């Protein structure tokens, strides 16, 4: 037996046990990915068309109001030149989106 033994995880990938690269299912080097933050907002306004019965509802919905970028995972491959860097960036749900709607209630 060598100092580094490999065992097969349920997913089919090899996990290094007893070596320097971590043990079992723990995080490699204890690194965490950046957090995800997404803010959505909506505004609604009701206008009376007739005094009692007919109303017009105007609404605006906005997804990803802050238009914040979510960064990808941290490079954890020791043999790579990008070790320890965050090299990808994607937005949470795409770009900032507005949806306008109108409805007549009677």
Secondary structure by P-SEA (a helix, b strand, c coil): cccbbbbbccccbbbbcccccccccccccccccbbbbbbbbbbbbbbbcccccbbbbbbbbbccccbbbbbccccccccccccccccccccccccbbbbbbccccc
